[in-house]
Amino acid sequence: MGSTHFTKSVLTVIAVITPLAIGITTGYSEIGVAICFGAFWCNPSDVHGSLKHKVYGILFSAALVMVVSFIGGYLHYSPWLSVIILGVVSFAISMISAYGFRASLISFSGLLALVISFAHTPDQLKIYEFSLLVGLGGMWYLALSLLWYKINPKGQTEEVLYETIGNTGKLLKKRGKLIGKKANRKKLKKSLFLLQSELTEQHNTLREILILSRKNSGISVYNGKRVLVLAQLIEMLENAGANPVNYLKMDEQFQGYPEFAKLFQHIISEMAEQLQMIAVIGNKPTKIPNHNKLKTLFNDLDSKIQELGDIKDAQAYEAFIMFHNFLEYQEKQFDKIKRIKWLLSDHDVASEEFIDKEILKHFLISQDYSPRILLRNLSFRSTIFRHSLRMAITLMIGFVLGNLFSFQNAYWILLTIILIMRPNYGLTKARSKDRTVGTIIGGLIATVIVFLVQDVYAYAILALISFVIALSMLQKNYKASAIYVTLSIVFIYGILQPDVMTVIQYRILDTLLGAVLSYLGFLFLWPSWSFQEIRKDVVKSVEANRTYLSEIANFYIHKGNVPTSYRLARKNAFLETSNLSSAFQRMTQEPHSKQKNLNEIYQLVELNHNFLSSLASWSIYIQHHTTTEASERLNNIITKIDENLESVLKMLSIDAADKQVINLDEVISFEKQLPKFQSEEVNLSADDSHKYKRNHQEEQLIWEQLRWLYSLSVNMMKLTSSL
């Protein structure tokens, strides 16, 4: 109830009902309806992000719906000319989506305005007057949105921040389940890929909200603290994927010492629960959990690992080194959690601790609004172009069928199409199903209520409640939202006309036809299948990992402070790997006949994740420890790994896909020559001082990671050569 989705839905209802009520009571109902439409159509572009982007989004929506309602006002004079105008205008509006997520919502506002133009023709107002009032409605919604922002400026930030903290807790919990040999590891990894993608998106949203707020208003203690919390959460995402070695190697050690697997799982689970507890309590510093339980768990585990290190046995010593390294990763997570708790409490933060906003600006993902973007997408190679053409033709078919068979409300067919049809198959299919099921369930519930209740005032109250719930659930649960949308429409018609059962019948028929047209439209009108696009996502992910590898190697060689380019490379590596996971997830939702090379693509996705995880392990270690000088042999291995990645990129390029030949004998020969940490060769009777063990920890971790990175890069080469 306290979410921004709910408050936004209440705000929308106020923006819609107020001008409508004033218009009806003063005898200017058409003016009220026009302002009401303008406010409602601008609602979709009001999404999470900076205030500046929110204002620009609503302003562009207001301008677009004003122009579209002007064009739509003339669509009633010639039905067949209307079909052509509908197709051209809907195509043009859909192409706006080429400019990113917020632009796609502005595009949706324009499509809504276009479709509703078929349902409403002003009688007393001239078309240009109606259009101007629609634009005024957009300004009215913007004014309300800004007023709410002034009343509750922290609401959006708090919601996204605590959702991110909660999801970070979920990520840790899932990571903990990977420890030890698990039969469902493949399933766990798939869910981790999705959760990591969601977290990466939330990090980007928080960056935009917090960094642009600081940019516009200078240093704020509140924002400064939240930026520092975000920095901890980003590093926790990196730490979460870090392991001192690959999972197979860890499995061997945990199999020999199973009690340590349970101890590590217990610690990770407790850290996850504390994060989720913080997410639930929200901004209540006094209820933040203390560190006592985690301190005890860490002390107990550390003691047991030290006992293992005292055993004069090669296998035990190797396990000691590995467990000690893994413990240090968990201690880094604990440090981040302690820092988050401290920042969310009432403690003061010195101004010098705040991150320089000039540095922060580099981490924002800026959207290019150049006309070149639109021109570049005017091609059948563009997913947006094909989607726009598909949308236009499907709307034209829906319009013709609605008029040929005299549907009671033909525009409902068009509304269903723009609500369901999306650029990818999986989402279009899911929305078709959810919309249909939701409408049928909503229709059945409405039928029962209409039989039992015969009171227009009750209908008005139920319509209002249903509408608020429908809007608040739109992003979270589309099927439930469709149920409440149907209820609100039926109750509104119940007030306006006595034959409600006919309305329910046509509502279901129109939705079914719109859903079928959307689904068939995607299948037969220039469909965009993921196997045609995923190669680009793999390339971007490999390139980002390669850049991150280069930055880590440079830092390891030259030491000193962590440069901004290093952190940017890390951000891009996680972002592109997350995008690759999302692309693969879309591929799994498509028909089996279109899932070409699915197993190989999954292996590539997993290899990229493992490569990033290994980079993160190395990165964290060298950031928090004083390391030895980089040897010439280490530089040679890094060069070889980089060359392997370069070969992968060459093979993924269309022109060279069939020209690259791998010399496997040479690759295997080099891999055999790679140094390996041998616990049997360690002189266990020597002075086992802290420095002595620390050198072995570095040796074990660095060389194991380099061997693992080389092996992963070779496997990528083999896979891409076979695709």
C-alpha positions in Angstrom: 0.0 0.0 0.0 2.9 2.4 0.7 4.6 1.7 -2.6 5.1 4.4 -5.2 3.0 2.2 -7.6 0.1 2.6 -5.2 0.6 6.3 -4.6 1.0 6.9 -8.4 -2.3 5.1 -9.0 -4.1 7.2 -6.4 -2.5 10.3 -7.9 -3.8 9.2 -11.4 -7.3 8.7 -10.1 -7.3 12.2 -8.5 -5.9 13.6 -11.8 -8.7 11.9 -13.8 -11.7 12.3 -11.4 -11.2 15.9 -10.4 -11.6 17.6 -13.8 -14.3 15.2 -14.8 -16.3 15.9 -11.6 -15.8 19.7 -12.0 -16.8 19.5 -15.6 -20.0 17.6 -14.9 -21.1 19.8 -12.0 -20.4 23.0 -13.9 -22.0 21.9 -17.2 -18.7 21.7 -19.1 -18.4 18.0 -19.2 -16.5 17.9 -22.5 -13.8 20.1 -21.1 -13.6 17.8 -18.1 -13.3 14.8 -20.3 -10.5 16.3 -22.4 -8.4 17.3 -19.4 -9.2 13.9 -17.8 -7.9 12.1 -21.0 -4.7 14.2 -21.1 -3.9 13.4 -17.4 -4.5 9.7 -17.9 -2.5 9.4 -21.1 0.6 11.1 -19.5 0.5 8.6 -16.6 2.7 5.9 -18.2 5.8 8.1 -18.6 5.8 8.8 -14.9 8.3 6.1 -13.9 11.3 5.8 -11.5 14.2 8.1 -12.3 15.5 11.5 -11.7 13.1 14.4 -11.3 14.5 16.0 -14.5 13.9 13.0 -16.6 10.4 12.5 -15.1 9.4 16.1 -16.0 10.8 15.8 -19.5 9.0 12.5 -20.0 5.6 13.9 -18.9 6.1 17.0 -21.0 6.9 15.0 -24.1 3.9 12.8 -23.4 1.7 15.8 -23.1 3.0 17.2 -26.4 2.6 13.9 -28.2 -1.0 13.1 -27.0 -2.0 16.7 -27.9 -0.8 16.2 -31.5 -2.2 12.7 -31.8 -5.6 13.7 -30.4 -5.7 16.5 -33.1 -4.9 14.0 -35.8 -7.3 11.4 -34.3 -10.1 13.9 -34.3 -10.3 13.7 -38.1 -10.4 9.9 -38.3 -14.1 9.7 -38.2 -14.9 11.2 -41.6 -13.7 8.4 -43.8 -13.4 4.9 -42.4 -11.0 3.6 -45.1 -8.8 6.7 -45.0 -8.8 6.2 -41.2 -7.2 2.7 -41.7 -4.3 4.2 -43.6 -3.8 7.1 -41.1 -4.0 4.7 -38.2 -1.2 2.6 -39.8 1.1 5.5 -40.6 0.6 7.3 -37.3 0.9 4.2 -35.1 4.1 3.2 -36.9 5.6 6.7 -36.4 4.6 6.7 -32.7 6.0 3.1 -32.1 9.4 4.2 -33.6 9.9 6.6 -30.7 10.8 3.4 -28.7 14.2 3.5 -30.4 15.2 6.0 -27.8 15.0 3.7 -24.8 12.7 2.6 -22.0 11.3 6.0 -21.0 10.7 6.8 -24.7 8.8 3.5 -25.1 6.4 4.6 -22.4 5.9 8.0 -24.1 5.2 6.1 -27.3 2.7 4.0 -25.4 0.9 7.2 -24.3 0.7 8.3 -27.9 -0.8 5.0 -29.0 -3.4 5.2 -26.1 -4.4 8.7 -27.3 -4.6 7.4 -30.9 -6.9 4.5 -30.1 -9.2 6.4 -27.7 -9.7 8.9 -30.6 -11.9 6.2 -32.2 -14.1 6.0 -29.1 -14.6 9.7 -28.4 -15.6 12.5 -30.7 -16.1 16.0 -29.1 -19.6 17.4 -29.9 -19.4 21.0 -28.6 -15.6 21.5 -28.7 -13.7 22.0 -31.9 -10.9 19.5 -32.5 -8.1 21.9 -31.9 -9.8 23.1 -28.7 -10.1 19.5 -27.5 -6.4 18.8 -28.4 -5.2 21.9 -26.4 -7.3 20.8 -23.4 -5.7 17.3 -23.6 -2.3 19.0 -23.4 -3.6 21.0 -20.5 -4.6 17.7 -18.9 -0.9 16.6 -19.2 0.2 19.7 -17.5 -2.4 19.1 -14.7 -0.9 15.6 -14.1 2.6 17.0 -14.1 1.6 19.7 -11.5 0.1 16.9 -9.3 3.2 14.8 -9.7 5.5 17.6 -8.8 3.3 18.5 -5.8 3.6 14.9 -4.5 7.3 15.0 -5.1 7.6 18.1 -2.9 5.5 16.5 -0.2 7.4 13.2 -0.3 10.7 13.7 -2.1 12.4 10.7 -0.6 9.6 8.2 -1.3 10.9 7.0 -4.7 14.5 6.8 -3.5 13.6 4.8 -0.4 11.5 2.3 -2.3 14.1 1.5 -4.9 16.9 1.5 -2.4 15.2 -0.9 0.0 14.1 -3.2 -2.9 17.7 -3.3 -4.0 18.9 -4.1 -0.5 16.3 -6.9 -0.3 17.3 -8.3 -3.7 21.0 -8.3 -2.6 19.9 -10.4 0.3 18.1 -12.8 -2.0 21.3 -13.0 -4.2 23.4 -13.9 -1.2 21.0 -16.6 -0.1 21.0 -18.2 -3.5 24.8 -17.9 -3.7 25.0 -19.7 -0.3 23.0 -22.6 -1.7 25.7 -23.1 -4.4 28.3 -24.2 -1.8 28.8 -27.9 -1.8 27.7 -30.4 -4.4 24.1 -29.6 -5.3 21.9 -31.4 -7.8 20.0 -28.2 -8.7 23.1 -26.0 -9.3 22.1 -25.4 -13.0 18.6 -24.2 -11.9 20.1 -22.1 -9.2 22.5 -20.4 -11.6 19.7 -19.6 -14.0 17.7 -17.9 -11.3 21.0 -16.1 -10.2 21.5 -14.7 -13.7 17.9 -13.2 -13.7 18.3 -11.8 -10.2 21.7 -10.3 -11.1 20.0 -8.7 -14.2 17.3 -7.2 -12.0 19.9 -5.9 -9.5 21.9 -4.3 -12.3 18.8 -2.4 -13.5 18.1 -1.3 -10.0 21.6 0.0 -9.5 21.3 2.0 -12.8 17.9 3.5 -11.6 19.4 4.4 -8.2 22.4 6.0 -9.9 20.1 8.2 -12.0 18.0 9.2 -9.1 20.8 9.9 -6.6 23.6 11.3 -8.9 21.3 13.6 -10.9 19.7 14.8 -7.6 23.2 15.7 -6.3 24.1 17.3 -9.5 21.1 19.6 -9.4 21.0 20.4 -5.7 24.7 20.2 -4.6 25.8 18.0 -1.6 22.9 16.7 0.5 23.6 14.6 3.6 20.6 12.3 2.8 21.7 11.8 -0.9 25.3 11.5 0.0 24.6 8.7 2.5 22.4 6.9 -0.1 25.1 7.2 -2.8 27.6 5.6 -0.3 25.0 2.8 0.4 24.7 2.2 -3.4 28.4 1.9 -3.6 28.4 -0.8 -1.0 25.6 -2.7 -2.7 27.4 -2.6 -6.1 30.6 -4.0 -4.4 28.5 -6.6 -2.7 27.2 -7.8 -6.1 30.9 -8.1 -7.2 31.8 -9.9 -3.9 28.9 -12.3 -4.2 30.2 -13.8 -7.4 33.8 -14.1 -6.1 35.3 -17.5 -5.3 39.0 -18.3 -4.6 38.7 -21.1 -7.2 36.1 -22.6 -9.5 33.2 -24.5 -8.0 34.5 -27.9 -9.0 37.7 -27.3 -7.0 35.7 -26.0 -4.0 33.4 -29.1 -4.2 36.5 -31.3 -3.7 37.5 -29.4 -0.6 34.0 -29.3 0.9 33.6 -33.0 0.2 36.7 -33.7 2.3 35.6 -31.2 5.1 31.7 -31.0 4.9 31.4 -29.2 8.2 32.9 -26.1 6.6 30.3 -26.1 3.9 27.5 -25.9 6.5 29.4 -23.2 8.5 29.9 -21.0 5.4 26.2 -21.5 4.4 25.1 -20.5 7.9 27.2 -17.2 7.7 26.0 -16.3 4.2 22.3 -17.1 5.1 22.6 -14.9 8.2 24.0 -12.0 6.2 21.2 -12.4 3.6 18.5 -12.4 6.3 19.9 -9.3 7.9 19.8 -7.5 4.5 16.2 -8.6 3.9 15.3 -7.5 7.5 16.7 -4.0 6.7 14.7 -4.0 3.5 11.5 -4.8 5.4 11.9 -2.3 8.3 12.8 0.5 5.9 13.9 3.8 7.2 13.8 2.9 10.9 17.3 3.1 12.4 16.4 1.8 15.8 15.2 -1.5 14.3 18.4 -2.2 12.3 19.8 -5.7 13.5 23.0 -5.7 15.4 26.3 -7.5 14.5 26.6 -9.8 17.4 25.3 -13.0 15.8 27.4 -12.6 12.7 30.5 -11.7 14.8 30.1 -14.9 16.7 29.7 -17.0 13.5 32.8 -15.4 11.9 34.9 -16.0 15.0 33.9 -19.6 15.3 34.6 -20.3 11.6 37.9 -18.4 11.7 39.0 -20.6 14.7 38.1 -23.8 13.0 40.0 -22.7 9.8 43.1 -21.8 12.0 42.9 -25.3 13.5 42.8 -26.8 10.0 46.0 -24.7 9.2 47.9 -26.2 12.1 47.5 -29.8 10.7 50.8 -30.8 9.1 49.2 -32.3 6.0 49.4 -31.2 2.4 45.6 -31.7 1.7 44.6 -30.0 4.9 46.9 -27.1 4.2 45.4 -26.6 0.7 41.9 -26.7 2.2 43.1 -24.2 4.8 44.4 -21.7 2.2 41.2 -22.0 0.1 38.8 -21.7 3.1 40.8 -18.8 4.4 40.6 -16.9 1.1 36.8 -17.7 0.9 36.4 -16.5 4.5 38.0 -13.2 3.6 35.5 -12.7 0.8 32.7 -13.2 3.3 34.3 -10.8 5.8 34.3 -8.2 3.0 30.6 -8.7 2.6 30.1 -8.4 6.4 32.1 -5.1 6.3 29.8 -3.8 3.5 26.7 -4.8 5.6 28.1 -3.0 8.7 28.8 0.0 6.6 25.3 0.0 5.2 23.8 -0.3 8.7 26.0 2.6 9.8 25.0 4.8 6.9 21.3 4.1 7.4 21.5 5.0 11.1 21.5 8.5 12.5 25.3 8.8 12.5 26.9 11.8 10.9 29.0 11.4 7.8 31.9 13.8 7.2 31.5 15.7 3.9 34.9 14.5 2.7 33.5 10.9 2.7 31.0 11.8 0.0 31.9 10.7 -3.5 32.9 13.5 -5.9 29.8 14.2 -8.2 32.1 14.8 -11.2 33.4 11.3 -10.8 29.9 10.0 -10.3 28.6 11.5 -13.6 30.9 9.0 -15.5 28.8 6.1 -14.1 25.5 7.4 -15.6 24.2 5.6 -18.6 23.3 8.5 -21.0 20.7 8.0 -23.7 21.6 9.4 -27.1 18.6 11.4 -28.6 20.3 12.2 -31.9 18.1 11.8 -35.1 20.8 9.3 -36.2 19.3 6.8 -33.8 16.0 7.0 -35.6 17.6 6.8 -39.1 19.7 3.8 -38.0 16.6 2.0 -36.9 14.8 2.5 -40.2 15.8 -1.0 -41.4 14.5 -4.5 -41.2 17.6 -5.4 -39.2 16.2 -3.2 -36.4 13.9 -5.0 -33.8 12.1 -1.7 -33.1 11.4 -1.1 -36.9 9.9 -4.6 -37.2 7.9 -4.1 -34.0 6.6 -0.8 -35.2 5.6 -2.2 -38.6 4.0 -5.2 -36.9 2.1 -3.0 -34.5 0.8 -0.8 -37.3 -0.5 -3.6 -39.5 -2.0 -5.5 -36.6 -3.9 -2.4 -35.5 -5.1 -1.9 -39.1 -6.4 -5.5 -39.2 -8.1 -5.1 -35.8 -9.8 -1.9 -37.0 -11.1 -3.5 -40.2 -12.4 -6.6 -38.4 -14.0 -4.5 -35.7 -15.9 -2.4 -38.3 -16.7 -5.3 -40.7 -18.4 -7.4 -37.9 -19.9 -4.4 -36.1 -18.3 -5.0 -32.7 -20.0 -2.9 -30.0 -16.7 -1.3 -29.0 -14.2 -2.0 -31.8 -11.6 0.3 -30.1 -11.3 -2.3 -27.3 -9.7 -4.6 -29.9 -7.1 -1.9 -30.6 -6.6 -1.2 -27.0 -5.9 -4.9 -26.3 -3.4 -5.0 -29.1 -1.3 -2.0 -27.9 -1.4 -3.3 -24.3 -0.3 -6.8 -25.3 2.1 -6.5 -28.3 5.7 -6.2 -27.4 9.0 -6.4 -29.3 9.8 -9.9 -28.0 7.8 -13.1 -28.3 8.0 -14.2 -24.7 6.4 -11.0 -23.3 3.8 -10.9 -26.1 2.8 -14.5 -25.4 2.7 -14.0 -21.6 0.6 -10.8 -21.9 -1.8 -12.4 -24.4 -2.4 -15.2 -21.9 -2.6 -13.0 -18.8 -4.8 -10.5 -20.5 -7.3 -13.1 -21.7 -7.4 -15.0 -18.4 -7.6 -11.8 -16.4 -10.5 -10.5 -18.5 -12.4 -13.7 -18.3 -12.0 -13.9 -14.5 -12.8 -10.2 -14.2 -15.9 -10.8 -16.3 -17.1 -13.7 -14.2 -16.6 -11.8 -11.0 -18.4 -8.7 -12.4 -21.3 -10.9 -13.5 -21.8 -12.2 -10.0 -21.6 -8.7 -8.5 -24.0 -7.3 -11.0 -26.5 -10.0 -10.2 -26.2 -9.4 -6.5 -25.9 -5.6 -6.4 -28.2 -3.2 -8.3 -26.9 0.1 -7.0 -25.1 2.7 -9.2 -23.4 4.3 -6.1 -22.0 0.9 -5.2 -20.8 0.5 -8.8 -19.1 4.0 -8.6 -17.2 3.0 -5.4 -16.2 -0.4 -6.8 -15.1 1.1 -10.1 -12.9 3.6 -8.3 -11.3 1.0 -6.0 -10.8 -1.5 -8.9 -9.2 1.2 -11.0 -6.7 2.2 -8.3 -5.8 -1.5 -7.7 -5.4 -2.2 -11.4 -3.0 0.7 -11.9 -0.9 -0.2 -8.8 -0.6 -3.8 -9.9 0.2 -3.1 -13.6 4.0 -3.5 -13.3 4.0 -6.3 -10.6 1.2 -8.6 -11.7 -0.3 -8.1 -15.2 -3.0 -10.8 -14.9 -4.3 -9.4 -11.6 -4.2 -5.9 -13.2 -6.3 -7.2 -16.1 -8.9 -8.6 -13.7 -9.3 -5.2 -12.0 -9.3 -3.2 -15.2 -12.2 -5.4 -16.5 -14.1 -4.9 -13.2 -13.6 -1.1 -13.3 -14.8 -0.9 -17.0 -17.9 -3.1 -16.3 -18.9 -1.0 -13.2 -18.4 2.3 -15.2 -20.7 0.9 -17.9 -23.1 -0.3 -15.2 -23.6 3.3 -14.2 -24.0 4.6 -17.8 -26.3 1.9 -19.2 -28.6 -0.8 -17.9 -27.6 -3.8 -20.1 -24.3 -4.6 -18.3 -24.3 -8.3 -19.3 -23.9 -7.3 -23.0 -20.9 -5.1 -22.0 -19.3 -8.0 -20.3 -19.9 -10.3 -23.2 -18.4 -7.9 -25.7 -15.5 -7.0 -23.4 -14.4 -10.7 -23.3 -14.9 -11.1 -27.1 -12.9 -8.0 -28.0 -10.1 -9.0 -25.6 -9.9 -12.5 -27.1 -9.8 -11.1 -30.6 -7.2 -8.5 -29.7 -5.0 -11.1 -27.9 -5.2 -13.6 -30.8 -4.3 -10.8 -33.3 -1.3 -9.8 -31.2 0.0 -13.3 -30.9 -0.5 -14.2 -34.6 0.9 -10.8 -35.6 4.1 -11.5 -33.9 4.4 -15.0 -35.4 3.7 -14.0 -39.0 4.7 -10.3 -39.4 8.5 -10.0 -39.4 9.1 -11.7 -36.0 12.2 -10.8 -34.0 13.8 -14.0 -32.7 16.5 -13.9 -30.1 18.8 -16.3 -31.9 19.2 -13.6 -34.6 20.2 -10.9 -32.0 22.0 -12.8 -29.2 25.4 -12.9 -31.0 25.6 -9.1 -30.5 25.0 -9.5 -26.7 27.7 -12.2 -26.5 30.1 -9.9 -28.3 29.4 -6.9 -25.9 29.7 -9.1 -22.9 33.1 -10.6 -24.0 34.4 -7.1 -24.9 33.4 -5.8 -21.5 35.0 -8.7 -19.7 38.1 -8.2 -21.8 38.3 -4.5 -20.8 37.8 -5.4 -17.2 40.6 -8.0 -17.4 42.9 -5.3 -18.8 42.1 -2.9 -16.0 42.6 -5.5 -13.3 46.0 -6.6 -14.8 47.1 -2.9 -15.0 46.2 -2.3 -11.4 47.9 -5.5 -10.3 51.1 -4.6 -12.1 51.2 -0.9 -11.2 49.5 -0.9 -7.8 48.4 2.5 -6.3 44.9 3.8 -6.0 42.0 2.2 -7.8 41.3 4.4 -10.9 37.9 5.5 -12.1 38.4 3.6 -15.4 38.8 0.4 -13.3 35.4 1.0 -11.7 33.8 1.9 -15.0 35.1 -1.3 -16.6 33.6 -3.3 -13.7 30.2 -1.6 -14.1 30.2 -2.2 -17.8 31.2 -5.9 -17.4 28.4 -6.5 -14.9 25.9 -4.6 -17.1 26.7 -6.4 -20.4 26.8 -9.8 -18.7 23.4 -9.0 -17.2 22.1 -7.9 -20.6 23.3 -11.2 -22.1 21.5 -13.2 -19.4 18.3 -11.3 -20.2 18.7 -12.0 -23.9 19.1 -15.7 -23.2 16.1 -15.7 -20.9 14.0 -14.2 -23.8 15.3 -17.0 -26.0 14.2 -19.7 -23.7 10.6 -18.3 -23.8 10.4 -18.7 -27.6 9.1 -21.7 -29.6 11.5 -24.6 -29.6 12.0 -24.3 -33.4 13.5 -20.9 -32.8 15.8 -21.9 -30.0 18.7 -22.5 -32.3 22.0 -23.6 -30.5 20.2 -23.1 -27.2 22.6 -25.4 -25.2 25.7 -23.8 -26.7 24.3 -20.3 -26.1 23.6 -21.3 -22.5 27.1 -22.6 -22.1 28.5 -19.3 -23.5 26.3 -17.3 -21.0 27.5 -19.5 -18.1 31.2 -19.2 -19.3 30.8 -15.4 -19.4 29.3 -15.4 -15.9 32.1 -17.6 -14.6 34.7 -15.5 -16.3 33.3 -12.4 -14.6 33.1 -14.2 -11.3 36.8 -15.1 -11.6 37.7 -11.5 -12.5 35.7 -10.3 -9.5 37.6 -12.7 -7.2 41.0 -11.5 -8.4 39.8 -7.9 -8.4 38.6 -8.0 -4.8 41.8 -9.7 -3.5 44.2 -7.3 -5.1 42.2 -4.3 -3.9 42.3 -5.3 -0.3 45.7 -6.9 0.0 49.3 -5.9 -0.5 50.4 -8.1 -3.4 53.8 -9.1 -4.7 55.4 -7.8 -7.9 53.9 -9.1 -11.1 56.2 -11.6 -12.8 56.9 -11.9 -16.6 55.1 -15.3 -16.6 52.0 -13.7 -15.2 52.0 -11.0 -17.9 52.4 -13.8 -20.6 49.4 -15.6 -19.3 47.3 -12.5 -19.2 48.4 -11.8 -22.8 47.4 -15.3 -23.8 43.9 -15.0 -22.2 43.4 -11.6 -24.0 44.4 -13.2 -27.3 41.9 -16.0 -26.7 39.1 -13.5 -26.1 40.2 -11.6 -29.2 39.8 -14.9 -31.2 36.3 -15.4 -29.7 35.3 -11.9 -30.9 36.7 -12.6 -34.4 34.8 -15.8 -34.6 31.6 -14.1 -33.5 31.9 -11.5 -36.2 29.8 -12.6 -39.2 32.5 -12.0 -41.8 35.1 -14.1 -40.1 32.9 -16.8 -38.5 34.1 -19.5 -40.8 37.7 -18.4 -41.2 39.2 -18.8 -37.7 40.9 -22.1 -37.0 42.0 -23.0 -33.5 45.2 -24.9 -32.9 43.9 -27.1 -30.0 47.3 -28.8 -29.5 49.0 -25.5 -29.0 46.2 -24.3 -26.6 46.3 -27.6 -24.5 50.1 -27.5 -24.5 50.1 -23.9 -23.1 47.5 -24.8 -20.5 49.6 -27.7 -19.2 52.6 -25.4 -18.8 50.6 -23.0 -16.5 51.9 -23.0 -12.9 49.7 -24.6 -10.3 49.7 -24.2 -6.6 50.9 -27.6 -5.2 50.3 -28.1 -1.5 52.5 -31.1 -1.6 55.5 -28.9 -2.4 54.9 -26.6 0.5 57.5 -27.0 3.4 55.0 -27.5 6.2 57.7 -27.7 8.8 59.0 -24.2 7.9 58.1 -21.1 9.8 54.4 -20.8 9.3 54.2 -17.1 10.1 51.4 -14.8 8.9 53.6 -13.5 6.0 54.4 -17.1 5.0 50.8 -18.1 4.8 49.8 -14.9 3.2 52.2 -15.5 0.3 50.6 -19.0 -0.1 47.1 -17.5 -0.1 48.1 -15.0 -2.9 49.9 -17.8 -4.8 46.9 -20.1 -4.6 44.3 -17.5 -5.5 46.1 -15.7 -8.3 47.4 -18.8 -10.1 44.2 -20.7 -9.7 42.2 -17.7 -11.0 44.6 -17.4 -14.0 44.4 -21.1 -14.8 40.6 -20.8 -14.5 40.4 -17.7 -16.7 42.6 -19.3 -19.3 40.5 -22.5 -19.3 37.3 -20.5 -19.6 38.7 -18.4 -22.5 39.7 -21.7 -24.3 36.2 -23.1 -23.8 34.7 -20.0 -25.2 36.9 -20.4 -28.3 35.9 -24.0 -28.8 32.2 -23.1 -28.4 32.2 -20.1 -30.8 34.2 -22.1 -33.4 31.5 -24.8 -33.4 28.5 -22.4 -33.7 
